Each structure stands twice: as C-alpha cells, then as structure tokens.
Amino acid sequence: MTAKKAARKLRRRSSKNFPTLDSYLAEEGKLEEFEAQAIKEVLAWQIEKAMKKAGLTRTALAEKMHTSRAQLNRVLDPKDGNVTLETLMRVARHVGREVRIELV
C-alpha cells in the first residue's frame, strides 16, 4: 500500500456532518447498541450503589434472592445484555428499590 493510500484510509471524517455523537452513531448504525450498553451500565451502577447502602455483598444478595452468585454477576455485568425485566425487578426489590420503565 502506498503512503498516499494509507493516508486516505486514516483520514478522519469531517465533524461538520455530525454535530452530535448521537448523529454520528446513528449514521454508523451503532446508536441503539450504545444506548442499550449505557442503560445497562447505569442499571448495574444503581444496583451496586443500592447494595452498598443496604450493606449487602453480592453473595448475601444472591442468597437473599435464592439464586446463584453467577446469576447476580450476570445482572451486574454491563456487557451482558441478556437480563430479563423480571430479574431486574427481583434484584431491585431485594435492595429496597423498584424498576420504572417509560416510553418517551
């Protein structure tokens, strides 16, 4: 590959066409994936925060929920997107919180 071709490959896109990160991600077809990841990360953070406030370790919460620690770890893993609403609601209930979902 010539230096000219390599430079063309590395050339950045103009940010003029993408005034926001959302518009860039939408153009790349990645917006939904990133939004889902962000929601999962916030949920995991909120659960961890509620656990800390309640003085619960992962092991203690798993026992309280009558589930395995591995299952709880999946809920708290932001990279694992396969968590059901039922599971989220059970976790929330056991840490003294509730799940609210709305379409806007």
C-alpha positions as CSV (number, residue, x, y, z in Angstrom):
1,M,0.0,0.0,0.0
2,T,1.4,3.4,-0.9
3,A,1.7,6.2,1.6
4,K,-1.0,8.1,-0.2
5,K,-3.5,5.2,0.1
6,A,-2.6,4.8,3.7
7,A,-3.2,8.4,4.4
8,R,-6.6,8.3,2.7
9,K,-7.6,5.3,4.8
10,L,-6.6,7.1,8.0
11,R,-8.2,10.4,7.0
12,R,-10.8,11.4,9.6
13,R,-14.4,12.2,8.7
14,S,-15.4,15.8,8.9
15,S,-17.3,16.6,12.1
16,K,-19.4,19.1,10.2
17,N,-21.7,16.3,9.1
18,F,-22.1,15.0,12.6
19,P,-23.0,17.8,15.1
20,T,-23.6,15.3,17.9
21,L,-22.3,11.9,19.0
22,D,-25.8,10.5,18.6
23,S,-25.9,11.6,14.9
24,Y,-22.6,10.0,14.3
25,L,-23.5,6.8,16.0
26,A,-26.9,6.7,14.1
27,E,-25.0,7.2,10.8
28,E,-22.8,4.3,11.7
29,G,-25.8,2.1,12.7
30,K,-24.5,1.8,16.3
31,L,-26.8,4.2,18.2
32,E,-29.2,1.6,19.6
33,E,-26.3,-0.7,20.6
34,F,-24.5,2.2,22.5
35,E,-27.8,3.3,24.2
36,A,-28.5,-0.2,25.4
37,Q,-25.0,-0.5,26.7
38,A,-25.3,2.8,28.5
39,I,-28.6,1.9,30.1
40,K,-27.2,-1.4,31.3
41,E,-24.1,0.3,32.8
42,V,-26.3,2.8,34.7
43,L,-28.6,0.0,36.0
44,A,-25.6,-2.0,37.2
45,W,-24.2,1.1,38.9
46,Q,-27.5,1.9,40.6
47,I,-27.8,-1.7,41.8
48,E,-24.3,-1.7,43.2
49,K,-25.0,1.6,44.9
50,A,-28.2,0.3,46.4
51,M,-26.4,-2.9,47.6
52,K,-23.7,-0.8,49.3
53,K,-26.4,1.4,51.0
54,A,-28.2,-1.8,52.2
55,G,-24.9,-3.3,53.3
56,L,-25.2,-6.3,51.0
57,T,-22.4,-8.2,49.3
58,R,-23.0,-10.0,46.1
59,T,-23.0,-13.3,47.9
60,A,-25.5,-12.0,50.5
61,L,-27.9,-10.6,47.9
62,A,-27.7,-13.8,45.8
63,E,-28.6,-15.8,48.9
64,K,-31.5,-13.4,49.7
65,M,-32.8,-13.8,46.2
66,H,-32.4,-17.6,46.3
67,T,-30.2,-17.5,43.2
68,S,-26.5,-18.1,42.4
69,R,-23.9,-15.5,42.7
70,A,-23.1,-16.2,39.0
71,Q,-26.6,-15.2,38.0
72,L,-26.3,-12.0,40.1
73,N,-22.9,-11.3,38.5
74,R,-24.6,-11.5,35.0
75,V,-27.1,-8.9,36.2
76,L,-24.3,-6.6,37.4
77,D,-22.1,-7.2,34.2
78,P,-22.8,-4.2,31.9
79,K,-21.5,-6.3,28.9
80,D,-24.2,-9.0,29.5
81,G,-27.3,-7.6,27.9
82,N,-29.5,-10.7,28.5
83,V,-31.2,-9.7,31.7
84,T,-34.9,-10.0,32.0
85,L,-37.2,-7.4,33.4
86,E,-38.3,-10.0,36.0
87,T,-34.8,-10.5,37.2
88,L,-34.2,-6.7,37.4
89,M,-37.4,-6.3,39.4
90,R,-36.3,-9.1,41.8
91,V,-32.9,-7.5,42.3
92,A,-34.5,-4.1,42.8
93,R,-37.0,-5.4,45.4
94,H,-34.2,-7.1,47.4
95,V,-32.2,-3.9,47.6
96,G,-35.2,-1.7,48.5
97,R,-35.7,-0.2,45.1
98,E,-38.1,-0.5,42.2
99,V,-37.8,-0.6,38.4
100,R,-39.6,2.1,36.4
101,I,-39.8,2.0,32.7
102,E,-41.4,4.5,30.4
103,L,-41.6,5.1,26.7
104,V,-40.9,8.7,25.7
